[in-house]
Amino acid sequence: MSLKSLDTGKIVIIVVFLLFYLRLFMLRGRKIKQERAAAAQKLRAGAKGKQAKADAAAAISRPRYSVTSWWIIVPGIVLMCVGLAVNTTTYFPAFIKPYDWVFIALGGVLFIFGIK
C-alpha cells in the first residue's frame, strides 16, 4: 500500500484506530500510576509479611483494561463485521460499497468508549 492509494476512508480508519490505541496507552499509564501509589501507601503504612505478599499478588492478577458496557462493545463488533462484509461480499447494494469505512470507523469509535 502506497501513500497514493490512501483515500478518505482509509485515513479515517487509521485515525480512529490510532485514537483507540492512544486511549489504551492512557488507561495503562493511569492504572500503573494508581498501582504505584497504592504500593507506596502500603509501604508507608507498614504492611509486612504475608499481607503485603498477598496484596502484591492480587495487584498483579488484576486486568489492566475492562469493558465499560457490553451494550457498547457488541454493536461495535457488529458494525466492524458489517463493514468488512460490505467490503468483501456482494450481499449489500452497490451504492453502499464505497462507504464500508463508515461502519468500521463507527465500530472503532464505540470501542474507544467501551473500554476503561
C-alpha positions in Angstrom: 0.0 0.0 0.0 1.5 3.3 -1.0 0.6 6.7 0.2 -1.1 7.4 -3.2 -3.7 4.7 -2.6 -4.9 6.3 0.7 -8.4 7.6 0.3 -10.7 9.3 2.9 -12.0 6.1 4.3 -8.6 4.6 5.0 -7.4 7.8 6.6 -10.4 7.9 8.8 -10.0 4.3 9.9 -6.3 4.8 10.6 -7.1 7.9 12.7 -9.9 6.1 14.7 -7.6 3.2 15.5 -4.7 5.4 16.4 -7.1 7.1 18.8 -8.2 3.7 20.2 -4.6 2.7 20.9 -3.9 6.2 22.4 -6.8 5.6 24.7 -5.4 2.2 25.7 -2.0 3.7 26.4 -3.6 6.4 28.5 -5.6 3.8 30.5 -2.4 1.7 31.0 -0.5 4.7 32.3 -3.2 5.7 34.7 -3.5 2.2 36.0 0.3 1.9 36.5 0.3 5.2 38.4 -2.5 4.1 40.6 -0.8 0.7 41.4 2.4 2.5 42.3 0.6 4.9 44.5 -1.2 2.1 46.3 2.1 0.2 46.7 3.8 3.2 48.1 0.9 3.8 50.5 1.1 0.3 51.8 4.9 0.6 52.3 4.3 3.8 54.3 1.6 2.1 56.3 4.0 -0.6 57.3 2.3 -3.6 55.7 4.6 -6.5 56.3 4.7 -10.3 55.9 2.0 -12.3 54.3 -0.4 -9.5 53.9 2.0 -7.5 51.8 2.8 -10.5 49.6 -0.9 -11.3 49.2 -1.7 -7.7 48.2 1.2 -7.7 45.7 -0.1 -10.9 44.2 -3.6 -9.5 43.9 -2.4 -6.4 42.2 -0.5 -8.5 39.6 -3.5 -10.6 38.8 -5.9 -7.7 38.1 -6.6 -6.9 34.5 -5.5 -3.6 33.2 -8.5 -3.0 31.0 -12.1 -3.7 31.5 -15.3 -3.3 29.5 -17.4 -0.3 30.4 -20.5 -1.6 28.8 -21.2 -4.7 26.7 -24.1 -2.7 25.2 -21.4 -0.5 23.5 -18.8 -3.2 22.7 -21.2 -5.7 20.9 -22.6 -3.1 18.5 -19.0 -2.0 17.8 -18.1 -5.6 16.9 -21.2 -5.9 14.7 -20.5 -2.6 12.9 -17.0 -3.6 12.1 -18.1 -7.0 10.8 -20.8 -5.4 8.7 -18.1 -3.0 7.3 -15.9 -6.0 6.4 -18.9 -7.8 4.9 -19.8 -4.7 2.8 -16.3 -4.6 1.5 -15.8 -8.3 0.7 -19.3 -9.6 -0.3 -22.0 -8.9 -2.8 -24.9 -9.2 -0.4 -25.2 -5.4 0.0 -26.3 -2.9 -2.5 -23.6 -1.4 -4.7 -24.1 2.1 -3.6 -23.1 1.2 0.0 -19.7 -0.4 -1.0 -17.8 2.9 -1.2 -18.9 3.7 2.3 -17.8 0.5 4.0 -15.3 2.5 6.0 -18.1 4.3 7.8 -19.2 1.1 9.5 -15.6 0.2 10.5 -14.9 3.7 11.9 -18.2 3.8 13.9 -17.3 0.4 15.4 -13.9 1.7 16.3 -15.4 4.8 18.0 -17.7 2.5 20.0 -14.7 0.5 21.1 -13.0 3.7 22.3 -15.9 4.4 24.6 -16.4 0.8 25.6 -13.1 0.2 27.3 -12.0 1.6 30.6 
